[in-house]
Amino acid sequence: MARAPRVRQEIQGFLDIEPVQVAELDLEPDGAGGVLRPGPGSPPVTDGAVFVLVRRGGRPVGTLLGRVPEGADPRTVLTELAARRHPAGGSAGASTGASSGASTGASPGASPGASVSRTAGEAAVPAVTVVVATRERAEPLAHALDSLLAQDHPDFEIVVVDNAPVTDATRDLIERKYAERVRYVTEPVPGLAVAHNRGVAAAHGEVVAFTDDDVVADPRWLTELTAPFAADPGLGCATGLILPARLRTPAQVLLESNGGFAKGFTARTYAPAAPPADEPLFPFTAGRFGSGANMAFRTGVLRAVGGFDPATGAGTLARGGDDLYGFVRVLAQGHRLHYTPQALVWHHHRETWRDLETQAYGYGAGLTAYLTAILVNRPGLLPAFLVRLPRGLAHARALTATRDADGGGAGDGSAPGGHDDRGHPWPRRLSRLQRRGMVYGPVGYLRARRAVRAAFAAGVSAASGTDRDVLARGSR
C-alpha cells in the first residue's frame, strides 16, 4: 500500500539527518586536558557532529553533543566544551540527561551471609551469571562476548541461550571460539522472556545479569552493576546506563534523539516502602527504571517471583515488555531497585527507517502488554493501577506525542544529547505506530499467553522439572 504524501515527506525529512560520530572523553582532574577515544567500533574523531560520553577518572559523568570545525583539533575542541559543561566538582545530576530526584532506600551495608567475592581495593561483589539470549546473530554475539570476557569482575560465568535456533551458527561459534569460557544452552520455545528464564534456570551465581547480543560492555560494567547487591541486602534488581555504540544512520540518530535507552547520570534507588514523590505512577512507569540490555537481579528473588512472564518480550505476539514486567514484579514483592550510571554498555541501535517503525510499534505494544501481564498475574495490584489510570493515560499521550523538527540537522535539537526531556522531534508516523501498538498490546499478550501454553505443552517435556517450573510459572 502506497504511503500518503505527507508521510513520505515526513520520512524524507528525517532521512536527511546527518550522521553523528560517537566518542568518549576522559577529563583530567583539573579539566585542562583529556583523553579522547572513538566509541566502540568507530573510526577516529574528525570534524563534524560528535556525541561524547564524558568521564572523570574513568567514571561516566554526562554526555554532550559538540561540533568540531573543519581543520580544528577534535580533542582540544571537545575538551574545552566538556570542561564547561561538566566542571570538576560539579554534580553528575546536572549533566545532560540526568534523572531527577534523590536516592532513597537503605544505607549501604554488607549483606549478612551473602556469598561474595572480593578483589584488592574493591568492595565486595557477589558471584554472578551473565545471560545473553540470542537467535541467529553470531557476528554481533562474538563482539558482545569478547567484551564480556574482558570484565574486571572477579567471579562470573557467561551463559548463552540460543533461542529457537534454525541453524547451528551460534553453537558452532561457542564451540569454536569460546568453548572453555562460555556455557551454551538452547531454548526451543521462541521468545526473549522464555530464553531469559532458561538462563535463570541454568544460573549458578547469587546474582543473574542480562544483556543483549548487540552490545559492547564497558570493562567495569559487571562490577558496577553487581556491587549494589552487596551494599544493600534488600535490593532485588539493579540497572545501568545504555549509550549508542554508533549513530551512523538517520534511524539511529532519531532513536537516540528520542531518549534512546539512557536513564541519565544520577544514581537512584526505588523503594516500594517509600514511593518517590516525583513518580506519581510508581511502580507502573517501569520504563524509567532501566532496560533489558543492562539489568541484574538477585537470583533467588527473581526465581521466587516466577521469573519473567514467558508471554512477554521480543519474539512473542506481545512484542516486548518482559524487562518491565520483571522490574515491577520484584518491586511489588517489597524489594528495592537501584539504577547506576556507572554500569555502562554500548548498544547498537537498529539502522533503518523500517526497523524504527517496527520498534515504535513494539514499544507501544510491549508497554500495555506488560501492564496486562502484571494485572493478570498480580490482580491485587488492580486497585493501585486504577487509581493511577487517568494520570497514566496522560503520560502515554505525552510519551507518544508528535514533535516537529526545525530543520533536521545535528546540533539543532534533532541530534542526540538530551534524554527524557521530550523536547526532541518525533515523527507523526512513529507516534501513531506507538499508539496503535498500545491498543494492540493487551490482545497481543493474551494471544501470546495461549501460544506459549501450547508450545510448553508440545515441547518443554524434555526440560527438567526445575526448568519447567521456572519457565511456566509466569504463564499460569
Solvent accessible surface area in square Angstrom, and as a share of the most:
residue,aa,sasa,rsa
1,M,242,1.08
2,A,89,0.69
3,R,68,0.25
4,A,55,0.43
5,P,95,0.60
6,R,141,0.51
7,V,24,0.14
8,R,119,0.43
9,Q,138,0.62
10,E,38,0.17
11,I,16,0.08
12,Q,100,0.45
13,G,38,0.37
14,F,14,0.06
15,L,74,0.37
16,D,100,0.52
17,I,5,0.03
18,E,61,0.27
19,P,83,0.52
20,V,4,0.03
21,Q,47,0.21
22,V,4,0.02
23,A,0,0.00
24,E,19,0.08
25,L,0,0.00
26,D,29,0.15
27,L,6,0.03
28,E,81,0.36
29,P,124,0.78
30,D,109,0.56
31,G,12,0.12
32,A,84,0.65
33,G,7,0.07
34,G,5,0.05
35,V,83,0.48
36,L,39,0.19
37,R,91,0.33
38,P,51,0.32
39,G,2,0.02
40,P,28,0.18
41,G,58,0.56
42,S,23,0.15
43,P,89,0.56
44,P,101,0.64
45,V,19,0.11
46,T,78,0.46
47,D,71,0.37
48,G,16,0.16
49,A,5,0.04
50,V,0,0.00
51,F,0,0.00
52,V,0,0.00
53,L,1,0.00
54,V,0,0.00
55,R,15,0.06
56,R,44,0.16
57,G,75,0.72
58,G,31,0.30
59,R,121,0.44
60,P,5,0.03
61,V,28,0.16
62,G,0,0.00
63,T,0,0.00
64,L,1,0.01
65,L,35,0.18
66,G,7,0.06
67,R,120,0.44
68,V,2,0.01
69,P,76,0.48
70,E,155,0.70
71,G,82,0.79
72,A,38,0.30
73,D,74,0.38
74,P,24,0.15
75,R,105,0.38
76,T,59,0.34
77,V,40,0.23
78,L,0,0.00
79,T,7,0.04
80,E,97,0.44
81,L,23,0.12
82,A,0,0.00
83,A,29,0.22
84,R,166,0.61
85,R,123,0.45
86,H,15,0.07
87,P,72,0.46
88,A,61,0.48
89,G,88,0.84
90,G,45,0.43
91,S,80,0.51
92,A,39,0.30
93,G,31,0.30
94,A,87,0.67
95,S,7,0.04
96,T,42,0.25
97,G,15,0.14
98,A,29,0.22
99,S,29,0.19
100,S,70,0.45
101,G,36,0.34
102,A,82,0.64
103,S,67,0.43
104,T,52,0.30
105,G,43,0.41
106,A,54,0.41
107,S,93,0.60
108,P,115,0.72
109,G,35,0.34
110,A,91,0.71
111,S,21,0.14
112,P,114,0.72
113,G,89,0.85
114,A,30,0.23
115,S,78,0.50
116,V,51,0.30
117,S,22,0.15
118,R,169,0.62
119,T,44,0.26
120,A,108,0.84
121,G,91,0.88
122,E,65,0.29
123,A,73,0.57
124,A,16,0.13
125,V,3,0.02
126,P,1,0.01
127,A,22,0.17
128,V,3,0.01
129,T,0,0.00
130,V,1,0.00
131,V,0,0.00
132,V,0,0.00
133,A,11,0.09
134,T,7,0.04
135,R,112,0.41
136,E,57,0.26
137,R,99,0.36
138,A,29,0.22
139,E,130,0.58
140,P,42,0.27
141,L,0,0.00
142,A,15,0.12
143,H,108,0.48
144,A,0,0.00
145,L,0,0.00
146,D,63,0.33
147,S,15,0.10
148,L,1,0.00
149,L,45,0.23
150,A,66,0.51
151,Q,14,0.06
152,D,65,0.33
153,H,8,0.04
154,P,58,0.37
155,D,61,0.31
156,F,54,0.22
157,E,42,0.19
158,I,2,0.01
159,V,0,0.00
160,V,0,0.00
161,V,0,0.00
162,D,1,0.01
163,N,12,0.06
164,A,17,0.13
165,P,48,0.30
166,V,108,0.62
167,T,72,0.42
168,D,91,0.47
169,A,43,0.34
170,T,2,0.01
171,R,94,0.34
172,D,67,0.35
173,L,8,0.04
174,I,4,0.02
175,E,103,0.46
176,R,175,0.64
177,K,94,0.40
178,Y,1,0.00
179,A,58,0.45
180,E,168,0.75
181,R,131,0.48
182,V,8,0.04
183,R,81,0.30
184,Y,46,0.17
185,V,36,0.20
186,T,52,0.30
187,E,0,0.00
188,P,80,0.50
189,V,8,0.05
190,P,68,0.43
191,G,1,0.01
192,L,48,0.24
193,A,0,0.00
194,V,0,0.00
195,A,0,0.00
196,H,2,0.01
197,N,0,0.00
198,R,23,0.08
199,G,0,0.00
200,V,0,0.00
201,A,20,0.16
202,A,20,0.16
203,A,7,0.05
204,H,142,0.63
205,G,9,0.09
206,E,42,0.19
207,V,0,0.00
208,V,0,0.00
209,A,0,0.00
210,F,0,0.00
211,T,0,0.00
212,D,36,0.19
213,D,11,0.06
214,D,23,0.12
215,V,1,0.01
216,V,34,0.19
217,A,5,0.04
218,D,17,0.09
219,P,78,0.49
220,R,83,0.30
221,W,0,0.00
222,L,0,0.00
223,T,7,0.04
224,E,24,0.11
225,L,0,0.00
226,T,0,0.00
227,A,26,0.20
228,P,22,0.14
229,F,1,0.00
230,A,11,0.09
231,A,35,0.27
232,D,13,0.07
233,P,68,0.43
234,G,23,0.22
235,L,2,0.01
236,G,0,0.00
237,C,0,0.00
238,A,0,0.00
239,T,0,0.00
240,G,1,0.01
241,L,0,0.00
242,I,1,0.01
243,L,0,0.00
244,P,0,0.00
245,A,0,0.00
246,R,69,0.25
247,L,1,0.00
248,R,111,0.41
249,T,32,0.19
250,P,33,0.21
251,A,3,0.02
252,Q,3,0.01
253,V,0,0.00
254,L,1,0.01
255,L,6,0.03
256,E,1,0.00
257,S,1,0.01
258,N,17,0.09
259,G,6,0.06
260,G,23,0.22
261,F,31,0.13
262,A,6,0.04
263,K,42,0.18
264,G,0,0.00
265,F,2,0.01
266,T,28,0.16
267,A,43,0.33
268,R,7,0.02
269,T,14,0.08
270,Y,9,0.03
271,A,4,0.03
272,P,40,0.25
273,A,102,0.79
274,A,50,0.39
275,P,80,0.50
276,P,14,0.09
277,A,110,0.85
278,D,68,0.35
279,E,10,0.04
280,P,68,0.43
281,L,15,0.08
282,F,8,0.03
283,P,18,0.12
284,F,13,0.05
285,T,15,0.09
286,A,0,0.00
287,G,30,0.29
288,R,76,0.28
289,F,0,0.00
290,G,2,0.01
291,S,16,0.11
292,G,13,0.12
293,A,8,0.06
294,N,0,0.00
295,M,0,0.00
296,A,0,0.00
297,F,0,0.00
298,R,31,0.11
299,T,5,0.03
300,G,49,0.47
301,V,16,0.09
302,L,0,0.00
303,R,83,0.30
304,A,76,0.59
305,V,7,0.04
306,G,2,0.02
307,G,0,0.00
308,F,0,0.00
309,D,0,0.00
310,P,0,0.00
311,A,0,0.00
312,T,0,0.00
313,G,0,0.00
314,A,55,0.42
315,G,61,0.58
316,T,19,0.11
317,L,68,0.34
318,A,0,0.00
319,R,103,0.37
320,G,11,0.10
321,G,9,0.09
322,D,7,0.04
323,D,23,0.12
324,L,23,0.11
325,Y,1,0.00
326,G,0,0.00
327,F,0,0.00
328,V,0,0.00
329,R,27,0.10
330,V,0,0.00
331,L,2,0.01
332,A,30,0.23
333,Q,89,0.40
334,G,49,0.47
335,H,52,0.23
336,R,47,0.17
337,L,0,0.00
338,H,32,0.14
339,Y,5,0.02
340,T,9,0.05
341,P,3,0.02
342,Q,32,0.14
343,A,0,0.00
344,L,0,0.00
345,V,0,0.00
346,W,6,0.02
347,H,14,0.06
348,H,52,0.23
349,H,5,0.02
350,R,114,0.42
351,E,92,0.41
352,T,70,0.40
353,W,23,0.08
354,R,147,0.54
355,D,42,0.22
356,L,2,0.01
357,E,7,0.03
358,T,68,0.40
359,Q,22,0.10
360,A,2,0.01
361,Y,45,0.17
362,G,11,0.10
363,Y,86,0.33
364,G,1,0.01
365,A,0,0.00
366,G,3,0.03
367,L,37,0.19
368,T,27,0.15
369,A,0,0.00
370,Y,0,0.00
371,L,30,0.15
372,T,25,0.15
373,A,0,0.00
374,I,0,0.00
375,L,38,0.19
376,V,60,0.35
377,N,29,0.15
378,R,61,0.22
379,P,90,0.57
380,G,64,0.62
381,L,29,0.14
382,L,75,0.37
383,P,87,0.54
384,A,35,0.27
385,F,34,0.14
386,L,96,0.48
387,V,118,0.68
388,R,62,0.23
389,L,65,0.32
390,P,92,0.58
391,R,154,0.56
392,G,22,0.21
393,L,95,0.47
394,A,47,0.36
395,H,63,0.28
396,A,20,0.16
397,R,141,0.52
398,A,57,0.45
399,L,42,0.21
400,T,0,0.00
401,A,31,0.24
402,T,49,0.29
403,R,34,0.13
404,D,121,0.63
405,A,35,0.27
406,D,128,0.66
407,G,74,0.71
408,G,6,0.06
409,G,26,0.25
410,A,11,0.08
411,G,57,0.55
412,D,64,0.33
413,G,45,0.43
414,S,2,0.01
415,A,9,0.07
416,P,1,0.01
417,G,9,0.08
418,G,23,0.22
419,H,8,0.04
420,D,68,0.35
421,D,95,0.49
422,R,75,0.28
423,G,67,0.64
424,H,12,0.05
425,P,6,0.04
426,W,3,0.01
427,P,2,0.01
428,R,90,0.33
429,R,53,0.19
430,L,0,0.00
431,S,3,0.02
432,R,101,0.37
433,L,17,0.09
434,Q,11,0.05
435,R,104,0.38
436,R,130,0.47
437,G,0,0.00
438,M,24,0.11
439,V,121,0.70
440,Y,41,0.16
441,G,0,0.00
442,P,48,0.30
443,V,81,0.47
444,G,0,0.00
445,Y,0,0.00
446,L,79,0.39
447,R,102,0.37
448,A,2,0.01
449,R,27,0.10
450,R,154,0.56
451,A,52,0.40
452,V,7,0.04
453,R,116,0.42
454,A,64,0.50
455,A,29,0.23
456,F,16,0.07
457,A,89,0.69
458,A,89,0.69
459,G,34,0.33
460,V,15,0.09
461,S,89,0.58
462,A,103,0.80
463,A,17,0.13
464,S,62,0.40
465,G,42,0.41
466,T,90,0.53
467,D,26,0.14
468,R,100,0.36
469,D,56,0.29
470,V,7,0.04
471,L,0,0.00
472,A,24,0.19
473,R,77,0.28
474,G,5,0.05
475,S,4,0.03
476,R,165,0.60
